[in-house]
C-alpha cells in the first residue's frame, strides 16, 4: 500500500462516493443511520400489516378471514419479531444512535466505520431470513418466545423455525457489532471537555443499551444454538426424552428477553430527555440521577427474568425473590418520570410535534408502568399470566411507548437529518390520531385480560366480542395515523422548507445543533471543545 | 395536551366505576360476560384473595396515574411558553430527589408484603382430600382420578356446529371434569407433548403442563356450578380450541358420578393394563425415549 495515496485520500473529505457505492459500501455514520431508519420503516410496514391482520381476525368472534390457524400463529410470531428486532431497535439504536451519538459527543464518525457497515448489512440479511421463515412450509408459529417442545423438530418440522433461528443469530451478531462500536466510540472518542458526566442523556441511553446488548445477546445465541442442534443434530438440551429440560430454554430466553425489553425502551428514555429539555428551555433536572437510573435499570434488568415464568411451576421461594427484584425496578423508573416532570416544571414550554409525542410517551409509560408493578406480583399472575392484560401492559410500557419515542425523535431530528421542515400541522394531527388510536386499541385489552381472555388465540368466547371490536377499531385508527406519517415523510422531502442549523432555539443545547442542516457528510473535523452540559449554548 | 389528560382521567374514572358496579352484582358463575371489565367472580379462596390483593394495588395504580396526570396537566397549563415566558434554570433539588426515591420504595413495601402472603397461600398444598391429574395434549385435556379407581377420560372442545342449547361457544367440552364442591382437591399437571397451561379464571387456577415434569396446585371450589377456562400457553394451531370445563357438584352427587364414570370410561380402553399405560403416558415416554425413537424414524 502506498502511504502517499492514503494521506491524499485522508485529506480529501469533500469527495464522497455516490450512487449505489455510497450506500452499499458506506462507512459514514449518517448514511448508515439513514439506512437503518429506512430498514425500520420497511419492517414497520410489514409488522404493522401483520398486526392489522391479527386485529381484523379478532374484530369479531369465530373465524372470518383466517382458516389456516398456523398462518395466524405465524402472524403473531412475525409481528413480534419484526417489531422488536427490525423496527424499534434499528430505528433507535441503529438509526438515531448512529446519526446522533457521534454528533453529540463531538466525534467525526463511529470508532469502527467498516464494522458499522457490516453491522447494518447483517441486519438486512437477517430480515430476509426472517421473511423466508414466514414463507417456507407453514412458517414458524411458535410465538417470539420460541418455547420448545413446540419449536422442536417434532412439532415444527421443516425449515421455517431454522430460518427464524438463523435470522435471530444474524440479527444478534449485527447487534453485538453495533454495541461494541458504540461502546468504543462513546468511551474513547468524546471531544475534549466532553466528560462522561457531561454527555447528553441520549448518549448515556445508547451506552447503557449497548452494554445490555453485549451481555444479553450471547445468552440468546447460546440458547438458539442449542435449539438448532436439538432440531437438526439429535441433541436433547431441551428435550425431556434425552434428559433435557424445556424450562431451561425459558430461563435462557428470558435472561436475554428481559434485558431486551429495556434495550427497546432505554434509547427512548434518552430521546424523551433531549426533547423535554429542549422544549422546556431548561437543562434536564437531576442529570446524574437520570443517567444512573438508566444504569440501575439496566443492571437490575438482568436479575428479574423469571417474572415471565411465574406459572411454569417455579419454587415459591424463587418466585418470591423475583417478585421483590422486579418491584425494585419501579424506583429508578419513578425517578425518571419525576425528573422529566421536574424538567418541565418552571420551564417555558413549547409544544411542537416532538414535545407532544414526548408528553404522550409519559402518559403511556406511566399507565404501562403501574400495570407492570401489578404484574410483578406472582400471585396476580394466577389471574393475568398469558392474558390480554399482559398484552395491554407491554404494548403500553414498551411497544407503543417506544414508537412514540421514535416519532418524537423523528420530528425532533428530521430537520437536522434532511435539512427540511416537517409540516407542523399534519404532524400534530398525526399525534392526536395515533395517540387516540393506540389508546382505543390497547386500553380495552386491560378489560379483556381482567375477564380472562388468553393471548395468541384466533377465536374467543362470544362474551369478549365487545371490547375486541373496540380494540380493532382503535387499530384501524392507528393504522390510518401511520399512513398519514408516511404522507408526512413524503411531504417533508417534496416540499418542506429549509431549516437552520438550530431550528429549536435556545433550548437545543447539544452539539448536533451547531452543525449545518442537513448535517454535512463529514462533521466535527475540528474537535469542538466543551466545558459544560450545554456545549452548544 | 390538556385534552389528553382529561381523556385519560375519563377512562380511569370509567374503569373505577365499573369495578364498583361489578362488585355489587350477584355471583354470575364461572365465565365472562359481554363488556366485562373486571375479574370473573371468585369461586375459590385463592381467587378471593387475589381480588382482595388487587383491590389494594388497584388503588396504588390509580393514585399514581392520577397524580402524574394532574401534575403534568398543571405543568402544561402553568409553564407553557405563553404563561411563563422566562424559564427557570433549576437543575437540582436534593431533598426532592431523595423523597421521590424513598416514597416509591415505601409504597413497594406496602405492596410486597401482602403479595408474598398471597404467593405462599396460593402455593401451599393444604391437606387434600382427593387428587386429580391433568394431562395436556395437542389439543385436548386428559383427566385422571387416581383416588377413584381408574377413571380417565379425554375432554375435547365441542365444535360450533354440534353445540346444544345453552352451551357456551368455544368453552364447552364433551366430557367436563366433574369435581366435588367444598373439598380440598390436589391438582397434578403434566403434558404428553408440548407445554400447555390449564387455567380457570374464576378459581384463580393457572399452571403450565410441562412434559417430563409434574406441577402441583390445589383448589377448593366454594359453590356448585360450571367453571370455564382456556389453554393459556401457546401450544400449536388449535391452541385457542382446548377449553377447560369444570362441573362442581355436591359431594354426594360426585360419588354417584364416580360410579357412573367407572362404567362409562372403562370402555375407552380394552384392558386395565392398557389403561395404566395410558395413565402413565408422559412419564413412560420420558423414561423409554419413545419420543426420540419417533423422531429418528
Interface residues (C-beta under 8 A of the other chain):
Chain A: X61 X62 X69 X70 X73 X76 X141 X142 X143 X145 X147 X149 X150 X153 X154 X155 X234 X236 X239 X240 X241 X242 X245 X246 X247 X280 X281 X282 X283 X284 X285 X286 X287 X289 X311 X312 X313 X316 X319 X320 X323 X324 X327 X328 X330 X331 X334 X335 X337 X338 X339 X341 X342 X344 X345 X346 X347 X348 X349 X350 X351 X356 X359 X360 X362 X363 X366 X367 X369 X370 X371 X373 X374 X377 X378 X379 X380 X381 X382 X383 X385 X386 X387 X435 X436 X439 X443 X446 X447 X450 X451 X452 X453 X454 X455 X456 X457 X458 X459 X460 X461 X462 X463 X464 X465 X466 X467 X507
Chain B: X1 X4 X5 X7 X8 X11 X15 X31 X32 X33 X34 X35 X36 X37 X38 X39 X40 X46 X47 X49 X50 X53 X54 X57 X58 X60 X61 X64 X65 X68 X69 X71 X72 X75 X76 X79 X80 X81 X84 X85 X86 X87 X88 X89 X90 X91 X92 X93 X96 X97 X100 X101 X104 X105 X108 X111 X112 X115 X116 X118 X119 X120 X121 X122 X123 X138 X160 X168 X169 X170 X171 X189 X193 X194 X195 X197 X199 X201 X202 X204 X205 X206 X207 X208 X210 X211 X212 X213 X215 X216 X228 X229 X230 X231 X232 X233 X234 X235 X236 X237 X238 X239 X240 X241 X285 X286 X289 X290 X291 X292 X294 X295 X296
